[in-house]
Amino acid sequence: MYPIIRDLLFNFDAEGVHHFSMDAFKTLNKWPYFNRILEQQFRVDHHKLQRKYFGIYFPNPVGLGAGFDKNALYLKELESLGFGFVEIGTVTPLPQDGNEKPRLFRLPKDQALINRMGFNNHGVKVIANRLRQRTTSIIVGGNIGKNKLTPNEEAWKDYEKCYTELFDCVDYFVINVSSPNTPGLRELQEKSSLQKIFGQLQNLNQGQIKPKPLLLKIAPDLTIGQVDDIIELSTEMKLSGLVATNTTINREGLLTPANDLEKMGAGGLSGRPLTKRSLEIVKYIHQQTAGKLPIIASGGIFNGQDALHQLKAGASLLQVWTGFVYEGPAIVKNICRELIN
Ligand SMILES: Cc1cc2nc3c(=O)[nH]c(=O)nc-3n(C[C@H](O)[C@H](O)[C@H](O)COP(=O)(O)O)c2cc1C
């Protein structure tokens, strides 16, 4: 059934379809029977799926990656589809429109997406208020970033603002310095920049009665040397874990014709082409840290086999995004069932 709906939806603008389908879903979900039917249809509860990492209990290891529900608008709907957790954001201190549209493209031949959204979001104050009023208990990660106009030398202030505003309304934080769509952002993956950002955040965090887990999201395009630096920094800055990985700027080996790629232009590539690289990075980090650092695997996870490969490579938790678009609403259920077996 879903492939038919998907093929129909793929005739329309990708970003428009995203908002239209989630808004329609939200309207339908207000009807309690619909919500209950969804939960019965899609939620899988089983003791084998439960996990506990960085002090948080996860009912299952399959989460939704950042960027899908940037503004925390659809948490109840995503909970009824069975997600074990949702990462909202990337949230910035001030609201931003993001880049000019169109900025999201499908590559069906590659089961992939290219996006250059540019951290479009309602701003941390609005999002924090929305989170305070939520009627769901799903685990929420707060993925935070800097505004486009904030110079890199002052980026730490933006992370601090987002951390402070969101502190009482998220379960964990992810510091995002790996999106390719904010100019210069990925330079913050250098050790000295990260030391500054995490130094400030951990100072605030350690002053709290119950500090929040702080994780770092990294790009798949880092060199091994850079990954080594990040591993070192994780210990030094007492990070709770890493999210590996964000989208890639690499376009090698795609089936989509070069002409079409050129028309789409710059942006981060996600989905199937990322499966192998994300897996390699997860495996490497797991080996180098002797399994002591929790890793949330993100990148090209579409089904139970992909999930199992990531867990075997050392991932603690998983996130889907592009796979959700291609596989449809049963993706969490399908992965969870395979994990139980
Ligand atoms: C349209 C779109 C928007 C995204 N926005 C964000 C974002 O705001 N912050 C972030 O950390 N990652 C963002 N991502 C990256 C995803 O969270 C994920 O790490 C990446 O897409 C790889 O996973 P996938 O192959 O399952 O899609 C975005 C991805 C897509 C496709």
The ligand as an SDF file (V2000), in Angstrom:
LIG
                    3D

 31 33  0  0  0  0  0  0  0  0999 V2000
   15.5450   17.3260    4.9750 C   0  0  0  0  0  0  0  0  0  0  0  0
   16.5470   17.0040    6.0450 C   0  0  0  0  0  0  0  0  0  0  0  0
   16.7810   17.9350    7.0530 C   0  0  0  0  0  0  0  0  0  0  0  0
   17.7210   17.6540    8.0420 C   0  0  0  0  0  0  0  0  0  0  0  0
   17.9200   18.5710    9.0450 N   0  0  0  0  0  0  0  0  0  0  0  0
   18.8000   18.2980   10.0290 C   0  0  0  0  0  0  0  0  0  0  0  0
   18.9930   19.2160   11.0880 C   0  0  0  0  0  0  0  0  0  0  0  0
   18.3540   20.2600   11.1550 O   0  0  0  0  0  0  0  0  0  0  0  0
   19.9050   18.9000   12.0300 N   0  0  0  0  0  0  0  0  0  0  0  0
   20.6360   17.7390   12.0090 C   0  0  0  0  0  0  0  0  0  0  0  0
   21.4390   17.4940   12.9030 O   0  0  0  0  0  0  0  0  0  0  0  0
   20.4510   16.8440   11.0170 N   0  0  0  0  0  0  0  0  0  0  0  0
   19.5610   17.0940   10.0370 C   0  0  0  0  0  0  0  0  0  0  0  0
   19.3800   16.1850    9.0330 N   0  0  0  0  0  0  0  0  0  0  0  0
   20.2200   14.9550    9.0160 C   0  0  0  0  0  0  0  0  0  0  0  0
   19.4770   13.7520    9.5970 C   0  0  0  0  0  0  0  0  0  0  0  0
   19.1480   13.9440   10.9460 O   0  0  0  0  0  0  0  0  0  0  0  0
   20.3370   12.4870    9.4610 C   0  0  0  0  0  0  0  0  0  0  0  0
   21.4660   12.5900   10.2970 O   0  0  0  0  0  0  0  0  0  0  0  0
   20.8230   12.2400    8.0330 C   0  0  0  0  0  0  0  0  0  0  0  0
   19.7990   12.5220    7.1090 O   0  0  0  0  0  0  0  0  0  0  0  0
   21.2870   10.7940    7.8280 C   0  0  0  0  0  0  0  0  0  0  0  0
   20.2610    9.8850    8.0960 O   0  0  0  0  0  0  0  0  0  0  0  0
   19.3350    9.2260    6.9440 P   0  0  0  0  0  0  0  0  0  0  0  0
   20.2420    8.6740    5.9010 O   0  0  0  0  0  0  0  0  0  0  0  0
   18.5240    8.2110    7.6750 O   0  0  0  0  0  0  0  0  0  0  0  0
   18.4910   10.3300    6.4110 O   0  0  0  0  0  0  0  0  0  0  0  0
   18.4340   16.4320    8.0300 C   0  0  0  0  0  0  0  0  0  0  0  0
   18.1930   15.5080    7.0160 C   0  0  0  0  0  0  0  0  0  0  0  0
   17.2600   15.7720    6.0290 C   0  0  0  0  0  0  0  0  0  0  0  0
   17.0150   14.7490    4.9590 C   0  0  0  0  0  0  0  0  0  0  0  0
  1  2  1  0
  2  3  1  0
  2 30  2  0
  3  4  2  0
  4  5  1  0
  4 28  1  0
  5  6  2  0
  6  7  1  0
  6 13  1  0
  7  8  2  0
  7  9  1  0
  9 10  1  0
 10 11  2  0
 10 12  1  0
 12 13  2  0
 13 14  1  0
 14 15  1  0
 14 28  1  0
 15 16  1  0
 16 17  1  0
 16 18  1  0
 18 19  1  0
 18 20  1  0
 20 21  1  0
 20 22  1  0
 22 23  1  0
 23 24  1  0
 24 25  2  0
 24 26  1  0
 24 27  1  0
 28 29  2  0
 29 30  1  0
 30 31  1  0
M  END
$$$$
